[in-house]
Amino acid sequence: MEHLYKYLQSHKEEDLLDCNSIEVSLKVDGTPLQMEITDNTGKNVKFHSRGSDMTKPGPELTSLDLFMNPAFFNQVNTLRKAIEEEDASSVIQYANLLNFEIIIDNDHHIIHYKSPLGNMYLLNGTTKNDKPIGPVGLRLISSKLGVTNIPCRIFNGSDTMKKLVDFSKETSLDDNTWRNRLEGIIGKGLVDEEMEGIVIKISGGKKDGSMLKIDSPKFVNTFNERKDTKMSEDDEKEIKSILDLAISLIDEKALDKWSNDPLENMILNFNKTIASSQESLKKFVDKCQGSSKSRKNAVKDAIPDKYKTNGDDWVLGLQNFIWLFRKQRKGLLKNANEIAKIIASGKQ
């Protein structure tokens, strides 16, 4: 989604001003989730992480995603339960794609919100003929699914669009009046001291269906600071030391593509290598427990039932094994690539 300010650098603002109406909604800093309704009953769905286009399904979530990312597992189950037990299928059967933003406590999001109902905002959606679902339909769907409908407001005519165009052009990254001036245009309710920004959806005119955003200076500044901050040499050394230990504990002869399910394949490779002996498992887990750079937030409930009898140490070791070897990379973890290749494709 393009920033309104960036859009205006290469397009005529007049093209935005012949609209019939605009919908302004809160832009939230969360974890994107898509639900695709794959039939006409509303009972069969797929879940995706969201790509750059909200009108098309992004990459489908895998068993690895559900285990490694704590944002996905419980929220996917919440939606599945609503479809099965609350008969939300009766309203989502007409939808094709629903876009959510998951809001849970974490360290990496810049803006932190109070948790909405179901820990999710329903942002928007499309019908089976790829038309946008209107506000009334979205409110009905969100109530049936047990999630929060994103705060939004509809403005008629082009007057508000013109005010937002001028507002975007006049805003700088050191603007301390941003929130008050925006509130003067779109009113109270959508504007909060802690907000990522707003999304503008255009109806009618040359740019019918287009979506643009305006980010808050605080969000942009913090995002740029994080992007420009390089990892310290000590942190790089710590990550490399975790990888070096893992590689030293792995007998490559035991590696293979043991299962077509991504999570079970990693589990079997972990069990046949690092977790094959208590001594090796303890060395690896002790290293991960004592490191600030290891991963420690896996969702044990996402593991297949036959592996759930393994203890918390095993889960911690498995998560870090997956972090290191789930895919081939450039840069810091490139020494893991040979092992990652064998796990993903099998022995050549």
N, C-alpha and C positions, 0 to 999 in steps of 0.2 A: 504494500500500500504506500503510495507516494505522499510525501509531505506537501501540504498546500503551498508553502513557500517555494519549494523546489519546482513544483508544477508551474507556478507563475513565472519562473525564470525562462521558460521556453514555450509558454502557451499564452494565448490571449485571455485576459480575465473575462472578456465579454462572453466567451463560450460557456462560462459557468453561470451567467446571470440571466439566461432565458429559461431557467428551470421553473417547474410548477410548484415544487416544494423541496425542502431538505429535511432529512432526519439526522439529528445530532445525538450521538450516544457517547457514554463514557468509554474511554479507551483504557483497558486494564492490563496490568503487567502480571501475567500469570503463565501457566503452561497450556499451550493450545491442544485441543482435542476435537476430533471430528467423529461424528457418527453417521454412517451411510446406511440408509434403509434400502435393502437389496431386493425387496419384493413388494407386492401390493397388500400384504396383510399387516405389515408393521412389526411382525414377530421376528424377522430375520435381519440382523444388522451386522455391520463390520465397523471396527474402530481404527482410526488413523491419527497419526500426528499430522499437523496441518502444514501444507506447503505455502507458497507465496500467494496462491490463488484460492480464495475462500469458496469458489464455486466448483472446485474440482477436488476429488479425494487426494490427500497426500499419501505418504508411505504408510502401509498398513502396520498397526502395532503387532509386535511379535511377543512370544512368551518371554524373551529376554527383556523387552521393554517393560513388561508388567512386573518382572522381578527387580530390575535395576532402578526403575524410576518410581518412587513412592507416590508421585502425583497420579499415576495412571490406574493402579490396581483397584483401589477402593472406589474410585469414581466410575470406572467401567462397570464394576459390580453394582453400584447404585443405579445406573441407567438400565442394566439388564434386569435388575429386580423390579424396577418400575414398569418395565415392559411386560414382565411375566405376571406380577402380582397386582399391579394397579391398573392394568389394561390400558397403559399409555399407547399401546399399539393402535387403538381406535382413532387417535388423532395424528400419530406420526406416520400412519400408512400412506398419507398423501404427500409426505415429504420425501425428498431425495437425499439431502445432506443437511446436517445440523452442526453448527460451529459453536464450541464451548471454550471458555477460558477457566482453567482450574486454579483455584486460589487456596494454597495450603502454606503453612509456615515453612520457610526455608531461608537460606542465607544469600542465594544468588539473585533473587528478584530485587529490583531497585526500589519499587514502591510496595508497601505492605498494607493490605486492606483488612478490614474485619471480614471474617469468613462468611460468605453468603450461604444461603440454603443449599445443602448438598455439596458445599465447597465448590460450586460451579456457577458461572454466569452463562446463560444462553445468549449468544451474540446475534446470530442471524441464521437463516436457512434458505434452502431452495425447494421448490415443489418438484414433482415428477417431470414436469415439462421445463424445468430449469428456470422458473420464474421466482423472484424473491418472495418469501413468505412475509406478509404484512404484520404490523404490530399486534393486532388482535389475535392472529394465529399464533404468533410467538408467545404471547402471554398464556394462551390456552395450553400450548405444548409444554412450557416451562412448569406450569402448575401440575400437569399430569406426570411430569418426570421428577418433580420434587426438587427443582433447581430454581435459581433466581434469574429472572429476566433482566437483561442489562438495562440500567436506567437510560431512557432516551426521551426526546421531545421532537415533535414535528412542527416545522414552521412553514407557513404558506408564502408563496411568492419569492421574489429574488432579493428583497430588502435585507433579510438576515444574511443571505449568502454574500452580498456586497459588504456588509459590516465585517463578516469573518475574513473576507479577502483583504480588506484594509487592515484588520487586526493582525493578520498573519504577516503582512508586509512591514508592519511597524514594530513587531516584536523582536527584541534582541535577547541574546543569551544571558545578559545581566539585568533583565527586566524584573524589577521587584513588584511591579503593579500588574503583572500578567493575570493573576487570579481575579482580582477585582474588576479589571477591564473586561475579561471574558464573561464574568457573571453579569455585567451590565448588558451584554448582548444576548445571552441565552438564558439568563435568570438563575435563581437559586435551585439547588437540587442536583444539578449535574456537575457543579463546580465544587471541588474539595481542595483543602490545603495539600493533602497527599493524593495526587493524581498524576497519571502518566500523560493524559491529554484527552482529546475528543476525536471521534470519527464522524465525518460528514458524508452522508449518502444522498446523492442527487436523484430526484425524480423529475422526468420530463426534460425537454430541451436537447441540445446537442450532446450533452454529457450524461444523458439518462442512464442510471445504474452505476455511475462512477462513484468510487469511494476515495476520499482523501482524509488526511489526518493533520492535526495540529498537536505537537508535543509540548509539554511544559518545559521552560528553561531548566528547571531543577532536574527533570528526568534526563534531558539531553546532556547537560553538563556532567551528571554522575555517570551516564553511559559512556561518554567520551573519556572520562578519567579512567574508568575500568578498562576500556578498550586499549588505552595507551599505556597501561601499567604492565610492565614486563615481569615475568616470574623471576624471583631472586635466584642467585646461583645456589644458595643453600637448599631452596625448595626443589630445584632441578636435580641436585645431587641426591636428595631424599627420594624422589620418585625413581631415579635410576637405581638406587640401592634396593628398592622394593622389587623392581624388575629383575635386577641381577640375581637376587636371592631366588626368585621364582624360577628363572631359567636354570639356575644351578641345581634345583630340586626336581627338574623335569627330565625324564628319559624319553627322548623323541621317538624311540621305537614303540612306545606305548600309545602314541598319539594316532588318531585316525578320525574320520567322519563316522561316528558310531550311530548317529540318529539324524533323521531329517528335521526333527523338532529342534529349533535353535538352542533352547534352554537345556533340554535333556542332553543334547550333544556336548554342551559345555560341562554339564554335570558328570557325564561319563568320562570325559577327558580329564577332568579334575580328579575324579575318584581313582583313575588308573595311573595318575602321576603323583601330584603333591599329596593328595589325601590317601595314597596307597599305604602309607606308614604313619603311625602316630607321631614319630619323631619329626618327619618332614612337615606334617600338618602343623605341629606345635611351633616349629621354627617360623613358618610362614605367618601363622596367625599372630604370634607374639610380635613379629615385625609390624604387621598391619595394625594391631591394637595400639602399639606405641608410637605410631606415626600420625602426624596431623594431615598428611597428604593422601592417606589411604581412603577407601570408600567404606562407609559404615551405615548405610541406610537402606539396605535391600529389604524387600517385602517377602518374608518367609512364607506367607500364605500363598504366594504365587508358585511355589515349588510343587511339582506333582506329588500326590499323596504318598507314593512309595518311598520318597526321599525325605519326608518330613520328620522321621524319627531321628535324623541327624541333629546334633546340638547346635547351639549358637556359634560356637567356634568354627564349625564346618561351614555355616552360612556366611560368616564373615570372610573366611578363606575363599569360598566360591565366588562371592561378589568381586573380590579383588582379582581373582584369576580371570573372571570375565572381563573386568575393566582392562586388564593388560592385554588379553589375547582374543577378544571378540572380533577384531577386524585388523587389517593392515593399515599402518599409518606412516606419515612422514614425521620427521622431527624427533621429539624426545623419546617416544616409544617405538622407534623404528627397529630396534633390536629384537622386538617381539614378533616381527613380521613373518619369519620363517615358521615359527610355531603356529601363529594365527592362520597362515596359509594351509598348513596340514589339517588343522581342526576344521576349517571351513570347507575344504575341497577333498580331503582324504589324501592318503599316500599316493604319490604319482608312480 
